[in-house]
Amino acid sequence: MADISTTETEAQQTEVQRRFLLGSLIFGHTVIHWYQQLFPVILPSIKETLGINDVEVGTLSAVREGAGGILIMPSGYLADSFAKYRPLILAFA
């Protein structure tokens, strides 16, 4: 009888961990895309505040996208290297 209740408790803990991981992934994914979609909206304000021209605004966007592209590879490598910390890394990604 003790084995059954222990198994049920472990199953419940696993379910809680899965739900936490799923919630963390959804939240992180939402924040990332929200930021990515917000940037083009604030570009006109940045242009006006800094007094820069269209080429400089394009350069600013290109540098931002390029830096993101360059950092994706090391981030993926680190995530694979620290597999036991994967939920934590994904939560803060």
PDB file with one MODEL, atoms N, CA, C and O in Angstrom:
MODEL        1
ATOM      1  N   MET A   1       0.815  -1.194   0.000  1.00  0.00           N
ATOM      2  CA  MET A   1       0.000   0.000   0.000  1.00  0.00           C
ATOM      3  C   MET A   1       0.861   1.261   0.000  1.00  0.00           C
ATOM      4  O   MET A   1       0.517   2.260  -0.632  1.00  0.00           O
ATOM      5  N   ALA A   2       1.979   1.204   0.713  1.00  0.00           N
ATOM      6  CA  ALA A   2       2.866   2.361   0.764  1.00  0.00           C
ATOM      7  C   ALA A   2       3.483   2.639  -0.597  1.00  0.00           C
ATOM      8  O   ALA A   2       3.729   3.794  -0.948  1.00  0.00           O
ATOM      9  N   ASP A   3       3.735   1.580  -1.368  1.00  0.00           N
ATOM     10  CA  ASP A   3       4.311   1.750  -2.696  1.00  0.00           C
ATOM     11  C   ASP A   3       3.369   2.495  -3.628  1.00  0.00           C
ATOM     12  O   ASP A   3       3.809   3.298  -4.450  1.00  0.00           O
ATOM     13  N   ILE A   4       2.089   2.233  -3.503  1.00  0.00           N
ATOM     14  CA  ILE A   4       1.108   2.883  -4.374  1.00  0.00           C
ATOM     15  C   ILE A   4       1.036   4.377  -4.062  1.00  0.00           C
ATOM     16  O   ILE A   4       1.027   5.197  -4.980  1.00  0.00           O
ATOM     17  N   SER A   5       0.985   4.735  -2.793  1.00  0.00           N
ATOM     18  CA  SER A   5       0.892   6.156  -2.445  1.00  0.00           C
ATOM     19  C   SER A   5       2.181   6.895  -2.797  1.00  0.00           C
ATOM     20  O   SER A   5       2.138   8.064  -3.182  1.00  0.00           O
ATOM     21  N   THR A   6       3.328   6.222  -2.670  1.00  0.00           N
ATOM     22  CA  THR A   6       4.596   6.831  -3.058  1.00  0.00           C
ATOM     23  C   THR A   6       4.628   7.081  -4.557  1.00  0.00           C
ATOM     24  O   THR A   6       5.072   8.136  -5.010  1.00  0.00           O
ATOM     25  N   THR A   7       4.157   6.112  -5.319  1.00  0.00           N
ATOM     26  CA  THR A   7       4.115   6.255  -6.775  1.00  0.00           C
ATOM     27  C   THR A   7       3.175   7.386  -7.183  1.00  0.00           C
ATOM     28  O   THR A   7       3.483   8.163  -8.087  1.00  0.00           O
ATOM     29  N   GLU A   8       2.034   7.473  -6.513  1.00  0.00           N
ATOM     30  CA  GLU A   8       1.087   8.548  -6.821  1.00  0.00           C
ATOM     31  C   GLU A   8       1.680   9.916  -6.482  1.00  0.00           C
ATOM     32  O   GLU A   8       1.499  10.880  -7.226  1.00  0.00           O
ATOM     33  N   THR A   9       2.388   9.993  -5.356  1.00  0.00           N
ATOM     34  CA  THR A   9       3.020  11.251  -4.960  1.00  0.00           C
ATOM     35  C   THR A   9       4.090  11.657  -5.966  1.00  0.00           C
ATOM     36  O   THR A   9       4.185  12.828  -6.335  1.00  0.00           O
ATOM     37  N   GLU A  10       4.893  10.699  -6.408  1.00  0.00           N
ATOM     38  CA  GLU A  10       5.921  10.990  -7.412  1.00  0.00           C
ATOM     39  C   GLU A  10       5.287  11.434  -8.722  1.00  0.00           C
ATOM     40  O   GLU A  10       5.792  12.341  -9.384  1.00  0.00           O
ATOM     41  N   ALA A  11       4.185  10.799  -9.096  1.00  0.00           N
ATOM     42  CA  ALA A  11       3.487  11.183 -10.328  1.00  0.00           C
ATOM     43  C   ALA A  11       2.947  12.604 -10.217  1.00  0.00           C
ATOM     44  O   ALA A  11       2.997  13.367 -11.182  1.00  0.00           O
ATOM     45  N   GLN A  12       2.433  12.956  -9.047  1.00  0.00           N
ATOM     46  CA  GLN A  12       1.917  14.311  -8.848  1.00  0.00           C
ATOM     47  C   GLN A  12       3.045  15.339  -8.897  1.00  0.00           C
ATOM     48  O   GLN A  12       2.881  16.419  -9.465  1.00  0.00           O
ATOM     49  N   GLN A  13       4.195  15.002  -8.299  1.00  0.00           N
ATOM     50  CA  GLN A  13       5.341  15.910  -8.336  1.00  0.00           C
ATOM     51  C   GLN A  13       5.841  16.095  -9.762  1.00  0.00           C
ATOM     52  O   GLN A  13       6.195  17.203 -10.164  1.00  0.00           O
ATOM     53  N   THR A  14       5.868  15.009 -10.524  1.00  0.00           N
ATOM     54  CA  THR A  14       6.287  15.090 -11.922  1.00  0.00           C
ATOM     55  C   THR A  14       5.334  15.975 -12.712  1.00  0.00           C
ATOM     56  O   THR A  14       5.767  16.768 -13.548  1.00  0.00           O
ATOM     57  N   GLU A  15       4.044  15.841 -12.452  1.00  0.00           N
ATOM     58  CA  GLU A  15       3.051  16.661 -13.146  1.00  0.00           C
ATOM     59  C   GLU A  15       3.232  18.138 -12.801  1.00  0.00           C
ATOM     60  O   GLU A  15       3.125  18.997 -13.677  1.00  0.00           O
ATOM     61  N   VAL A  16       3.503  18.436 -11.545  1.00  0.00           N
ATOM     62  CA  VAL A  16       3.732  19.825 -11.127  1.00  0.00           C
ATOM     63  C   VAL A  16       4.978  20.376 -11.816  1.00  0.00           C
ATOM     64  O   VAL A  16       4.978  21.516 -12.282  1.00  0.00           O
ATOM     65  N   GLN A  17       6.035  19.575 -11.883  1.00  0.00           N
ATOM     66  CA  GLN A  17       7.266  20.012 -12.546  1.00  0.00           C
ATOM     67  C   GLN A  17       7.029  20.262 -14.032  1.00  0.00           C
ATOM     68  O   GLN A  17       7.535  21.235 -14.591  1.00  0.00           O
ATOM     69  N   ARG A  18       6.267  19.393 -14.663  1.00  0.00           N
ATOM     70  CA  ARG A  18       5.964  19.576 -16.092  1.00  0.00           C
ATOM     71  C   ARG A  18       5.165  20.846 -16.325  1.00  0.00           C
ATOM     72  O   ARG A  18       5.429  21.593 -17.267  1.00  0.00           O
ATOM     73  N   ARG A  19       4.196  21.082 -15.471  1.00  0.00           N
ATOM     74  CA  ARG A  19       3.386  22.294 -15.631  1.00  0.00           C
ATOM     75  C   ARG A  19       4.216  23.557 -15.405  1.00  0.00           C
ATOM     76  O   ARG A  19       4.040  24.555 -16.105  1.00  0.00           O
ATOM     77  N   PHE A  20       5.120  23.511 -14.424  1.00  0.00           N
ATOM     78  CA  PHE A  20       6.004  24.653 -14.181  1.00  0.00           C
ATOM     79  C   PHE A  20       6.902  24.900 -15.386  1.00  0.00           C
ATOM     80  O   PHE A  20       7.074  26.042 -15.813  1.00  0.00           O
ATOM     81  N   LEU A  21       7.473  23.834 -15.934  1.00  0.00           N
ATOM     82  CA  LEU A  21       8.340  23.968 -17.106  1.00  0.00           C
ATOM     83  C   LEU A  21       7.562  24.527 -18.290  1.00  0.00           C
ATOM     84  O   LEU A  21       8.043  25.422 -18.985  1.00  0.00           O
ATOM     85  N   LEU A  22       6.367  24.007 -18.521  1.00  0.00           N
ATOM     86  CA  LEU A  22       5.544  24.498 -19.622  1.00  0.00           C
ATOM     87  C   LEU A  22       5.190  25.969 -19.424  1.00  0.00           C
ATOM     88  O   LEU A  22       5.268  26.761 -20.363  1.00  0.00           O
ATOM     89  N   GLY A  23       4.805  26.332 -18.211  1.00  0.00           N
ATOM     90  CA  GLY A  23       4.483  27.733 -17.925  1.00  0.00           C
ATOM     91  C   GLY A  23       5.679  28.646 -18.121  1.00  0.00           C
ATOM     92  O   GLY A  23       5.545  29.752 -18.644  1.00  0.00           O
ATOM     93  N   SER A  24       6.858  28.179 -17.698  1.00  0.00           N
ATOM     94  CA  SER A  24       8.080  28.971 -17.870  1.00  0.00           C
ATOM     95  C   SER A  24       8.408  29.164 -19.343  1.00  0.00           C
ATOM     96  O   SER A  24       8.792  30.256 -19.762  1.00  0.00           O
ATOM     97  N   LEU A  25       8.256  28.100 -20.126  1.00  0.00           N
ATOM     98  CA  LEU A  25       8.522  28.199 -21.564  1.00  0.00           C
ATOM     99  C   LEU A  25       7.555  29.162 -22.245  1.00  0.00           C
ATOM    100  O   LEU A  25       7.959  29.986 -23.064  1.00  0.00           O
ATOM    101  N   ILE A  26       6.294  29.051 -21.903  1.00  0.00           N
ATOM    102  CA  ILE A  26       5.293  29.936 -22.506  1.00  0.00           C
ATOM    103  C   ILE A  26       5.568  31.391 -22.129  1.00  0.00           C
ATOM    104  O   ILE A  26       5.503  32.278 -22.980  1.00  0.00           O
ATOM    105  N   PHE A  27       5.873  31.633 -20.863  1.00  0.00           N
ATOM    106  CA  PHE A  27       6.153  32.998 -20.417  1.00  0.00           C
ATOM    107  C   PHE A  27       7.390  33.563 -21.107  1.00  0.00           C
ATOM    108  O   PHE A  27       7.362  34.687 -21.607  1.00  0.00           O
ATOM    109  N   GLY A  28       8.475  32.790 -21.139  1.00  0.00           N
ATOM    110  CA  GLY A  28       9.707  33.244 -21.786  1.00  0.00           C
ATOM    111  C   GLY A  28       9.515  33.512 -23.266  1.00  0.00           C
ATOM    112  O   GLY A  28      10.010  34.506 -23.795  1.00  0.00           O
ATOM    113  N   HIS A  29       8.797  32.626 -23.929  1.00  0.00           N
ATOM    114  CA  HIS A  29       8.536  32.783 -25.359  1.00  0.00           C
ATOM    115  C   HIS A  29       7.701  34.042 -25.615  1.00  0.00           C
ATOM    116  O   HIS A  29       7.952  34.779 -26.569  1.00  0.00           O
ATOM    117  N   THR A  30       6.718  34.275 -24.764  1.00  0.00           N
ATOM    118  CA  THR A  30       5.869  35.462 -24.904  1.00  0.00           C
ATOM    119  C   THR A  30       6.680  36.742 -24.723  1.00  0.00           C
ATOM    120  O   THR A  30       6.528  37.688 -25.495  1.00  0.00           O
ATOM    121  N   VAL A  31       7.531  36.773 -23.716  1.00  0.00           N
ATOM    122  CA  VAL A  31       8.340  37.969 -23.453  1.00  0.00           C
ATOM    123  C   VAL A  31       9.287  38.250 -24.616  1.00  0.00           C
ATOM    124  O   VAL A  31       9.444  39.399 -25.028  1.00  0.00           O
ATOM    125  N   ILE A  32       9.913  37.209 -25.141  1.00  0.00           N
ATOM    126  CA  ILE A  32      10.847  37.387 -26.256  1.00  0.00           C
ATOM    127  C   ILE A  32      10.137  37.973 -27.472  1.00  0.00           C
ATOM    128  O   ILE A  32      10.613  38.938 -28.070  1.00  0.00           O
ATOM    129  N   HIS A  33       9.000  37.390 -27.835  1.00  0.00           N
ATOM    130  CA  HIS A  33       8.296  37.888 -29.017  1.00  0.00           C
ATOM    131  C   HIS A  33       7.677  39.256 -28.774  1.00  0.00           C
ATOM    132  O   HIS A  33       7.578  40.059 -29.702  1.00  0.00           O
ATOM    133  N   TRP A  34       7.266  39.532 -27.566  1.00  0.00           N
ATOM    134  CA  TRP A  34       6.719  40.845 -27.256  1.00  0.00           C
ATOM    135  C   TRP A  34       7.792  41.908 -27.450  1.00  0.00           C
ATOM    136  O   TRP A  34       7.532  42.961 -28.032  1.00  0.00           O
ATOM    137  N   TYR A  35       8.993  41.631 -26.964  1.00  0.00           N
ATOM    138  CA  TYR A  35      10.100  42.577 -27.136  1.00  0.00           C
ATOM    139  C   TYR A  35      10.452  42.741 -28.614  1.00  0.00           C
ATOM    140  O   TYR A  35      10.675  43.859 -29.078  1.00  0.00           O
ATOM    141  N   GLN A  36      10.503  41.628 -29.354  1.00  0.00           N
ATOM    142  CA  GLN A  36      10.853  41.702 -30.777  1.00  0.00           C
ATOM    143  C   GLN A  36       9.835  42.520 -31.562  1.00  0.00           C
ATOM    144  O   GLN A  36      10.205  43.246 -32.485  1.00  0.00           O
ATOM    145  N   GLN A  37       8.576  42.412 -31.210  1.00  0.00           N
ATOM    146  CA  GLN A  37       7.542  43.142 -31.935  1.00  0.00           C
ATOM    147  C   GLN A  37       7.409  44.587 -31.455  1.00  0.00           C
ATOM    148  O   GLN A  37       6.861  45.429 -32.167  1.00  0.00           O
ATOM    149  N   LEU A  38       7.903  44.873 -30.262  1.00  0.00           N
ATOM    150  CA  LEU A  38       7.836  46.235 -29.739  1.00  0.00           C
ATOM    151  C   LEU A  38       8.899  47.133 -30.360  1.00  0.00           C
ATOM    152  O   LEU A  38       8.674  48.332 -30.523  1.00  0.00           O
ATOM    153  N   PHE A  39      10.043  46.576 -30.703  1.00  0.00           N
ATOM    154  CA  PHE A  39      11.162  47.376 -31.205  1.00  0.00           C
ATOM    155  C   PHE A  39      10.801  48.206 -32.441  1.00  0.00           C
ATOM    156  O   PHE A  39      11.088  49.403 -32.452  1.00  0.00           O
ATOM    157  N   PRO A  40      10.184  47.631 -33.486  1.00  0.00           N
ATOM    158  CA  PRO A  40       9.828  48.464 -34.644  1.00  0.00           C
ATOM    159  C   PRO A  40       8.834  49.582 -34.307  1.00  0.00           C
ATOM    160  O   PRO A  40       8.816  50.621 -34.967  1.00  0.00           O
ATOM    161  N   VAL A  41       8.021  49.366 -33.292  1.00  0.00           N
ATOM    162  CA  VAL A  41       7.048  50.384 -32.900  1.00  0.00           C
ATOM    163  C   VAL A  41       7.748  51.597 -32.284  1.00  0.00           C
ATOM    164  O   VAL A  41       7.316  52.731 -32.489  1.00  0.00           O
ATOM    165  N   ILE A  42       8.831  51.362 -31.527  1.00  0.00           N
ATOM    166  CA  ILE A  42       9.513  52.480 -30.867  1.00  0.00           C
ATOM    167  C   ILE A  42      10.624  53.092 -31.722  1.00  0.00           C
ATOM    168  O   ILE A  42      11.212  54.098 -31.324  1.00  0.00           O
ATOM    169  N   LEU A  43      10.924  52.511 -32.882  1.00  0.00           N
ATOM    170  CA  LEU A  43      11.977  53.069 -33.741  1.00  0.00           C
ATOM    171  C   LEU A  43      11.725  54.520 -34.157  1.00  0.00           C
ATOM    172  O   LEU A  43      12.664  55.315 -34.121  1.00  0.00           O
ATOM    173  N   PRO A  44      10.511  54.905 -34.548  1.00  0.00           N
ATOM    174  CA  PRO A  44      10.301  56.320 -34.888  1.00  0.00           C
ATOM    175  C   PRO A  44      10.599  57.262 -33.714  1.00  0.00           C
ATOM    176  O   PRO A  44      11.129  58.356 -33.908  1.00  0.00           O
ATOM    177  N   SER A  45      10.260  56.833 -32.518  1.00  0.00           N
ATOM    178  CA  SER A  45      10.552  57.650 -31.338  1.00  0.00           C
ATOM    179  C   SER A  45      12.058  57.744 -31.108  1.00  0.00           C
ATOM    180  O   SER A  45      12.570  58.810 -30.764  1.00  0.00           O
ATOM    181  N   ILE A  46      12.765  56.637 -31.295  1.00  0.00           N
ATOM    182  CA  ILE A  46      14.224  56.640 -31.162  1.00  0.00           C
ATOM    183  C   ILE A  46      14.841  57.557 -32.211  1.00  0.00           C
ATOM    184  O   ILE A  46      15.756  58.327 -31.917  1.00  0.00           O
ATOM    185  N   LYS A  47      14.333  57.467 -33.436  1.00  0.00           N
ATOM    186  CA  LYS A  47      14.846  58.298 -34.536  1.00  0.00           C
ATOM    187  C   LYS A  47      14.671  59.781 -34.214  1.00  0.00           C
ATOM    188  O   LYS A  47      15.582  60.584 -34.412  1.00  0.00           O
ATOM    189  N   GLU A  48      13.503  60.122 -33.723  1.00  0.00           N
ATOM    190  CA  GLU A  48      13.210  61.516 -33.415  1.00  0.00           C
ATOM    191  C   GLU A  48      14.037  62.018 -32.226  1.00  0.00           C
ATOM    192  O   GLU A  48      14.567  63.128 -32.257  1.00  0.00           O
ATOM    193  N   THR A  49      14.141  61.206 -31.198  1.00  0.00           N
ATOM    194  CA  THR A  49      14.869  61.603 -29.986  1.00  0.00           C
ATOM    195  C   THR A  49      16.355  61.792 -30.255  1.00  0.00           C
ATOM    196  O   THR A  49      16.953  62.767 -29.801  1.00  0.00           O
ATOM    197  N   LEU A  50      16.952  60.857 -30.994  1.00  0.00           N
ATOM    198  CA  LEU A  50      18.389  60.924 -31.257  1.00  0.00           C
ATOM    199  C   LEU A  50      18.737  61.776 -32.472  1.00  0.00           C
ATOM    200  O   LEU A  50      19.901  62.116 -32.682  1.00  0.00           O
ATOM    201  N   GLY A  51      17.731  62.120 -33.268  1.00  0.00           N
ATOM    202  CA  GLY A  51      17.976  62.932 -34.454  1.00  0.00           C
ATOM    203  C   GLY A  51      18.788  62.200 -35.508  1.00  0.00           C
ATOM    204  O   GLY A  51      19.674  62.790 -36.126  1.00  0.00           O
ATOM    205  N   ILE A  52      18.499  60.935 -35.719  1.00  0.00           N
ATOM    206  CA  ILE A  52      19.245  60.143 -36.704  1.00  0.00           C
ATOM    207  C   ILE A  52      18.426  59.981 -37.974  1.00  0.00           C
ATOM    208  O   ILE A  52      17.205  60.136 -37.964  1.00  0.00           O
ATOM    209  N   ASN A  53      19.121  59.663 -39.083  1.00  0.00           N
ATOM    210  CA  ASN A  53      18.421  59.516 -40.362  1.00  0.00           C
ATOM    211  C   ASN A  53      18.008  58.056 -40.578  1.00  0.00           C
ATOM    212  O   ASN A  53      18.258  57.192 -39.738  1.00  0.00           O
ATOM    213  N   ASP A  54      17.370  57.806 -41.724  1.00  0.00           N
ATOM    214  CA  ASP A  54      16.837  56.470 -42.003  1.00  0.00           C
ATOM    215  C   ASP A  54      17.927  55.407 -42.119  1.00  0.00           C
ATOM    216  O   ASP A  54      17.728  54.266 -41.702  1.00  0.00           O
ATOM    217  N   VAL A  55      19.067  55.772 -42.678  1.00  0.00           N
ATOM    218  CA  VAL A  55      20.171  54.811 -42.816  1.00  0.00           C
ATOM    219  C   VAL A  55      20.671  54.390 -41.437  1.00  0.00           C
ATOM    220  O   VAL A  55      20.954  53.214 -41.205  1.00  0.00           O
ATOM    221  N   GLU A  56      20.777  55.338 -40.540  1.00  0.00           N
ATOM    222  CA  GLU A  56      21.231  55.020 -39.185  1.00  0.00           C
ATOM    223  C   GLU A  56      20.206  54.167 -38.432  1.00  0.00           C
ATOM    224  O   GLU A  56      20.582  53.303 -37.639  1.00  0.00           O
ATOM    225  N   VAL A  57      18.935  54.403 -38.673  1.00  0.00           N
ATOM    226  CA  VAL A  57      17.893  53.567 -38.072  1.00  0.00           C
ATOM    227  C   VAL A  57      18.004  52.142 -38.610  1.00  0.00           C
ATOM    228  O   VAL A  57      17.885  51.178 -37.854  1.00  0.00           O
ATOM    229  N   GLY A  58      18.231  52.015 -39.913  1.00  0.00           N
ATOM    230  CA  GLY A  58      18.421  50.693 -40.509  1.00  0.00           C
ATOM    231  C   GLY A  58      19.652  49.990 -39.968  1.00  0.00           C
ATOM    232  O   GLY A  58      19.633  48.782 -39.732  1.00  0.00           O
ATOM    233  N   THR A  59      20.722  50.749 -39.772  1.00  0.00           N
ATOM    234  CA  THR A  59      21.943  50.180 -39.196  1.00  0.00           C
ATOM    235  C   THR A  59      21.691  49.709 -37.771  1.00  0.00           C
ATOM    236  O   THR A  59      22.158  48.641 -37.376  1.00  0.00           O
ATOM    237  N   LEU A  60      20.962  50.491 -37.008  1.00  0.00           N
ATOM    238  CA  LEU A  60      20.615  50.110 -35.640  1.00  0.00           C
ATOM    239  C   LEU A  60      19.825  48.800 -35.622  1.00  0.00           C
ATOM    240  O   LEU A  60      20.098  47.918 -34.808  1.00  0.00           O
ATOM    241  N   SER A  61      18.862  48.679 -36.510  1.00  0.00           N
ATOM    242  CA  SER A  61      18.075  47.444 -36.599  1.00  0.00           C
ATOM    243  C   SER A  61      18.928  46.269 -37.046  1.00  0.00           C
ATOM    244  O   SER A  61      18.796  45.163 -36.520  1.00  0.00           O
ATOM    245  N   ALA A  62      19.805  46.507 -38.021  1.00  0.00           N
ATOM    246  CA  ALA A  62      20.664  45.431 -38.528  1.00  0.00           C
ATOM    247  C   ALA A  62      21.637  44.939 -37.459  1.00  0.00           C
ATOM    248  O   ALA A  62      21.868  43.737 -37.333  1.00  0.00           O
ATOM    249  N   VAL A  63      22.201  45.859 -36.698  1.00  0.00           N
ATOM    250  CA  VAL A  63      23.122  45.473 -35.619  1.00  0.00           C
ATOM    251  C   VAL A  63      22.383  44.663 -34.560  1.00  0.00           C
ATOM    252  O   VAL A  63      22.907  43.672 -34.051  1.00  0.00           O
ATOM    253  N   ARG A  64      21.184  45.082 -34.237  1.00  0.00           N
ATOM    254  CA  ARG A  64      20.381  44.349 -33.248  1.00  0.00           C
ATOM    255  C   ARG A  64      20.085  42.937 -33.726  1.00  0.00           C
ATOM    256  O   ARG A  64      20.251  41.982 -32.968  1.00  0.00           O
ATOM    257  N   GLU A  65      19.652  42.794 -34.958  1.00  0.00           N
ATOM    258  CA  GLU A  65      19.351  41.467 -35.506  1.00  0.00           C
ATOM    259  C   GLU A  65      20.614  40.627 -35.662  1.00  0.00           C
ATOM    260  O   GLU A  65      20.599  39.426 -35.392  1.00  0.00           O
ATOM    261  N   GLY A  66      21.706  41.252 -36.098  1.00  0.00           N
ATOM    262  CA  GLY A  66      22.971  40.531 -36.256  1.00  0.00           C
ATOM    263  C   GLY A  66      23.506  40.016 -34.933  1.00  0.00           C
ATOM    264  O   GLY A  66      23.973  38.881 -34.843  1.00  0.00           O
ATOM    265  N   ALA A  67      23.437  40.849 -33.910  1.00  0.00           N
ATOM    266  CA  ALA A  67      23.896  40.418 -32.581  1.00  0.00           C
ATOM    267  C   ALA A  67      23.051  39.257 -32.074  1.00  0.00           C
ATOM    268  O   ALA A  67      23.572  38.314 -31.480  1.00  0.00           O
ATOM    269  N   GLY A  68      21.761  39.330 -32.308  1.00  0.00           N
ATOM    270  CA  GLY A  68      20.891  38.220 -31.912  1.00  0.00           C
ATOM    271  C   GLY A  68      21.235  36.945 -32.648  1.00  0.00           C
ATOM    272  O   GLY A  68      21.263  35.868 -32.053  1.00  0.00           O
ATOM    273  N   GLY A  69      21.498  37.058 -33.939  1.00  0.00           N
ATOM    274  CA  GLY A  69      21.873  35.885 -34.727  1.00  0.00           C
ATOM    275  C   GLY A  69      23.192  35.278 -34.299  1.00  0.00           C
ATOM    276  O   GLY A  69      23.341  34.056 -34.277  1.00  0.00           O
ATOM    277  N   ILE A  70      24.145  36.121 -33.960  1.00  0.00           N
ATOM    278  CA  ILE A  70      25.455  35.629 -33.518  1.00  0.00           C
ATOM    279  C   ILE A  70      25.345  34.940 -32.156  1.00  0.00           C
ATOM    280  O   ILE A  70      26.021  33.940 -31.918  1.00  0.00           O
ATOM    281  N   LEU A  71      24.520  35.453 -31.280  1.00  0.00           N
ATOM    282  CA  LEU A  71      24.408  34.904 -29.928  1.00  0.00           C
ATOM    283  C   LEU A  71      23.565  33.638 -29.845  1.00  0.00           C
ATOM    284  O   LEU A  71      23.585  32.955 -28.821  1.00  0.00           O
ATOM    285  N   ILE A  72      22.829  33.314 -30.897  1.00  0.00           N
ATOM    286  CA  ILE A  72      21.992  32.115 -30.863  1.00  0.00           C
ATOM    287  C   ILE A  72      22.838  30.847 -30.764  1.00  0.00           C
ATOM    288  O   ILE A  72      22.492  29.942 -30.004  1.00  0.00           O
ATOM    289  N   MET A  73      23.935  30.759 -31.511  1.00  0.00           N
ATOM    290  CA  MET A  73      24.772  29.552 -31.492  1.00  0.00           C
ATOM    291  C   MET A  73      25.387  29.297 -30.115  1.00  0.00           C
ATOM    292  O   MET A  73      25.238  28.191 -29.596  1.00  0.00           O
ATOM    293  N   PRO A  74      26.068  30.261 -29.501  1.00  0.00           N
ATOM    294  CA  PRO A  74      26.612  29.985 -28.165  1.00  0.00           C
ATOM    295  C   PRO A  74      25.525  29.679 -27.131  1.00  0.00           C
ATOM    296  O   PRO A  74      25.732  28.870 -26.226  1.00  0.00           O
ATOM    297  N   SER A  75      24.383  30.320 -27.268  1.00  0.00           N
ATOM    298  CA  SER A  75      23.293  30.047 -26.330  1.00  0.00           C
ATOM    299  C   SER A  75      22.810  28.608 -26.457  1.00  0.00           C
ATOM    300  O   SER A  75      22.551  27.946 -25.452  1.00  0.00           O
ATOM    301  N   GLY A  76      22.691  28.131 -27.675  1.00  0.00           N
ATOM    302  CA  GLY A  76      22.295  26.741 -27.895  1.00  0.00           C
ATOM    303  C   GLY A  76      23.325  25.767 -27.371  1.00  0.00           C
ATOM    304  O   GLY A  76      22.974  24.746 -26.780  1.00  0.00           O
ATOM    305  N   TYR A  77      24.596  26.073 -27.582  1.00  0.00           N
ATOM    306  CA  TYR A  77      25.672  25.214 -27.078  1.00  0.00           C
ATOM    307  C   TYR A  77      25.644  25.149 -25.552  1.00  0.00           C
ATOM    308  O   TYR A  77      25.768  24.071 -24.970  1.00  0.00           O
ATOM    309  N   LEU A  78      25.482  26.299 -24.911  1.00  0.00           N
ATOM    310  CA  LEU A  78      25.418  26.319 -23.447  1.00  0.00           C
ATOM    311  C   LEU A  78      24.206  25.553 -22.928  1.00  0.00           C
ATOM    312  O   LEU A  78      24.297  24.844 -21.926  1.00  0.00           O
ATOM    313  N   ALA A  79      23.086  25.695 -23.602  1.00  0.00           N
ATOM    314  CA  ALA A  79      21.889  24.972 -23.179  1.00  0.00           C
ATOM    315  C   ALA A  79      22.095  23.469 -23.274  1.00  0.00           C
ATOM    316  O   ALA A  79      21.633  22.727 -22.407  1.00  0.00           O
ATOM    317  N   ASP A  80      22.782  23.008 -24.317  1.00  0.00           N
ATOM    318  CA  ASP A  80      23.057  21.580 -24.457  1.00  0.00           C
ATOM    319  C   ASP A  80      24.125  21.112 -23.475  1.00  0.00           C
ATOM    320  O   ASP A  80      24.068  19.979 -22.997  1.00  0.00           O
ATOM    321  N   SER A  81      25.082  21.954 -23.173  1.00  0.00           N
ATOM    322  CA  SER A  81      26.156  21.583 -22.249  1.00  0.00           C
ATOM    323  C   SER A  81      25.658  21.432 -20.814  1.00  0.00           C
ATOM    324  O   SER A  81      26.144  20.586 -20.064  1.00  0.00           O
ATOM    325  N   PHE A  82      24.710  22.239 -20.450  1.00  0.00           N
ATOM    326  CA  PHE A  82      24.182  22.206 -19.088  1.00  0.00           C
ATOM    327  C   PHE A  82      22.784  21.593 -19.087  1.00  0.00           C
ATOM    328  O   PHE A  82      21.819  22.225 -18.658  1.00  0.00           O
ATOM    329  N   ALA A  83      22.686  20.356 -19.573  1.00  0.00           N
ATOM    330  CA  ALA A  83      21.388  19.698 -19.740  1.00  0.00           C
ATOM    331  C   ALA A  83      20.625  19.573 -18.426  1.00  0.00           C
ATOM    332  O   ALA A  83      19.398  19.674 -18.413  1.00  0.00           O
ATOM    333  N   LYS A  84      21.333  19.357 -17.326  1.00  0.00           N
ATOM    334  CA  LYS A  84      20.614  19.207 -16.063  1.00  0.00           C
ATOM    335  C   LYS A  84      20.011  20.525 -15.581  1.00  0.00           C
ATOM    336  O   LYS A  84      19.112  20.531 -14.740  1.00  0.00           O
ATOM    337  N   TYR A  85      20.506  21.635 -16.114  1.00  0.00           N
ATOM    338  CA  TYR A  85      19.954  22.945 -15.774  1.00  0.00           C
ATOM    339  C   TYR A  85      19.020  23.468 -16.864  1.00  0.00           C
ATOM    340  O   TYR A  85      18.648  24.641 -16.848  1.00  0.00           O
ATOM    341  N   ARG A  86      18.643  22.617 -17.801  1.00  0.00           N
ATOM    342  CA  ARG A  86      17.842  23.041 -18.954  1.00  0.00           C
ATOM    343  C   ARG A  86      16.568  23.801 -18.569  1.00  0.00           C
ATOM    344  O   ARG A  86      16.314  24.856 -19.149  1.00  0.00           O
ATOM    345  N   PRO A  87      15.757  23.319 -17.622  1.00  0.00           N
ATOM    346  CA  PRO A  87      14.545  24.088 -17.282  1.00  0.00           C
ATOM    347  C   PRO A  87      14.864  25.499 -16.790  1.00  0.00           C
ATOM    348  O   PRO A  87      14.150  26.448 -17.113  1.00  0.00           O
ATOM    349  N   LEU A  88      15.924  25.632 -16.018  1.00  0.00           N
ATOM    350  CA  LEU A  88      16.298  26.950 -15.510  1.00  0.00           C
ATOM    351  C   LEU A  88      16.770  27.860 -16.637  1.00  0.00           C
ATOM    352  O   LEU A  88      16.405  29.035 -16.682  1.00  0.00           O
ATOM    353  N   ILE A  89      17.575  27.326 -17.543  1.00  0.00           N
ATOM    354  CA  ILE A  89      18.070  28.109 -18.678  1.00  0.00           C
ATOM    355  C   ILE A  89      16.912  28.540 -19.567  1.00  0.00           C
ATOM    356  O   ILE A  89      16.859  29.687 -20.009  1.00  0.00           O
ATOM    357  N   LEU A  90      15.987  27.626 -19.828  1.00  0.00           N
ATOM    358  CA  LEU A  90      14.845  27.960 -20.672  1.00  0.00           C
ATOM    359  C   LEU A  90      13.941  28.987 -20.002  1.00  0.00           C
ATOM    360  O   LEU A  90      13.352  29.835 -20.673  1.00  0.00           O
ATOM    361  N   ALA A  91      13.833  28.912 -18.697  1.00  0.00           N
ATOM    362  CA  ALA A  91      12.987  29.868 -17.991  1.00  0.00           C
ATOM    363  C   ALA A  91      13.546  31.281 -18.084  1.00  0.00           C
ATOM    364  O   ALA A  91      12.785  32.247 -18.147  1.00  0.00           O
ATOM    365  N   PHE A  92      14.881  31.410 -18.094  1.00  0.00           N
ATOM    366  CA  PHE A  92      15.491  32.731 -18.155  1.00  0.00           C
ATOM    367  C   PHE A  92      15.860  33.153 -19.564  1.00  0.00           C
ATOM    368  O   PHE A  92      16.379  34.253 -19.751  1.00  0.00           O
ATOM    369  N   ALA A  93      15.611  32.316 -20.565  1.00  0.00           N
ATOM    370  CA  ALA A  93      15.969  32.633 -21.953  1.00  0.00           C
ATOM    371  C   ALA A  93      15.080  33.714 -22.516  1.00  0.00           C
ATOM    372  O   ALA A  93      15.240  34.105 -23.672  1.00  0.00           O
TER     373      ALA A  93
ENDMDL
END
